[in-house]
Structures are given as structure tokens and as C-alpha cells.
Amino acid sequence: MSNLEYGYLGPPGTFSEEAISNYCARYGGSTAACGSIRDIVEAVIADRVDLGLLPLENSLEGSVNLSLDLLYQHPELKLYREIVLPIEQYLLVQPGAGKEEIEEIYSHPQAIAQSGDYLAAEFKDAKIIYTDSTAAAAKKALSDRKRAAVGSIRLAEIYKLEIMAENLQGDLPNATRFVLAAKKDKDLGANNHLGEAAASDFKTSIICAPMVNEAGVLHRILGKFAEENIDLTRIESRPSRQRLGEYIFYIDLKGCSSDQHLSSALEEVKKISSYFRLLGSYPGTVIE
């Protein structure tokens, strides 16, 4: 079993903690709570933890832009694993509190957004208040019968809260995709569940920016993968922060960067890019 330490977005009770706890139960290792996504990256860079668990996207609410931006800003980082966690949102209250008592509902913006239809229908007069984490929301609910929190069932266990409603996201499939990031010069080769040492189907992630920002440039980039029959699983654009209208692209592809066809396509894309970075080739994990 591994003795690696993983940083995650805390405090205990968050979906990040659930994802990394399940992962450690399978592969070993210890965890360290961090106060923000930025704190996770700083802990990895300062070697206070071996790897950091970054939330990357949610199936209902889309990308976590801060994580994307931090990966771009820190070229010393490399991706070593993907973890996908199915998400269920619960409405948590003090034991015995009634629905008619609830005046304020607290949670992280992502959790509120995922539960938006339910909250609009059932608590249209309640005040929605954002918190840094779902765990912070649970603490707010614990202090006042007029407050409720949106979060995981684990929060009910930790803070002794009562579940007033479940499945707030409705019938829509709700899952969050996380990635494990570490410094690329870190020796993790002995861990056969991380990076290219794993026995798994692989995904490869890159960041690139076109040499010239003109019509058809993205089509040319993607065409290099089509020529080699490489499947794209995701593409996302973010402002380059250099000048208005210039973007960088985050692209996920099926396969390992050492595969001949993918390697060839990556080399061709690199030639027509002003910025190109291989974020990593890594296995995926779906935690039920």
C-alpha cells in the first residue's frame, strides 16, 4: 500500500474528501485538508503533500475554471490520475427543524447550482448564501434552526444533522471529475496506480495555443488528431490573459502519449502552436 500524502479541498465532509478517502481505501496513503484550491497547489509545489486532488469539472455545472487556470500557471505540475465521483446533494438541517422554519440555505456555489431547480421550487423565499465549502455550510446549519445546508450525506454524520430532503439534483446524472496533480520531477514510478506506471486505459491532457489567432486555426489543430484517428473526450477554452480575444485550449484525448499515433499527432500540434504543454497521460477511476 502507498504511503503518499494527498492534499484535498477541506474541511472533512466535502465531496473532495469523499473522493480521496475512497481512493486511499483502495490504494493506501494519507490525506491533508487544504483551505482552497490554490492552497492545494501551493502545498504540492512546497512538497508539503505528494499530490493534490483538484476538482476539474462537474457534469451539470461544467469546468472549475480556477483549477484550469492554476494548471496553466504552474508548468511544474503534471497529472497522474483521474477520479470521477458520483454526486448526490442532500438538504441538511438541525434535528427536528421543520421545512417552514428554513429562512436561509447555505452551500458552495457548485452545490447550490446543482440543486437550483429543487431550491427554486421548494424554497423560493429562502435566502441563498454561498460558503467556501459544503462543510462550512453544515457548520452554519448547525448553529441555527432557521438555516439549512446543501451537501453530502457524510456531512449529516459528521455534524449530526438531519436529512430534510435528498437527491436535490433530480434525475440528471451528477458527477465531479477530479485529477491528482504532482510536481513532474517527483519520482512516483513505484506506485502502479499513478501515471504511466498504471495498468489501465489512458487519457492524455494537453494545453495549447495557436501560433496565429485566425479563422480555422482550431480546426487545423483538431484535424491533426482526426488524421491519426484519436478520439477527443473534452475541449475547453480559457482566456490567455495576454490580450483580448486570445485563448488557450485544454484538450483531453483517449490514449497514452507514448502510443505511436497519439505521439505523432501531438508532435504535429506542437509545431503549429505558440504554446504547447503535455499535462500528462494517466488512468481514470470511477468511484461508485
Secondary structure, 3 states (H helix, E strand, C coil): CEEEEEEEECCCCCHHHHHHHHHHHHHEEEEEEECCHHHHHHHHHCCCCCEEEEEEEECCCEECHHHHHHHHHCCCEEEEEEEEEECCCEEEECCCCCHHHCCEEEECHHHHHHCHHHHHHHCCCCEEEECCCHHHHHHHHHCCCCEEEEECHHHHHHHCCEEEECCCCCCCCCEEEEEEEEECCCCCCCCCCCHHHCCCCEEEEEEEEECCCCCCHHHHHHHHHHHCCCCEEEEEEEECCCCCCCEEEEEEEECCCCCHHHHHHHHHHHHCEEEEEEEEEEEEEECC
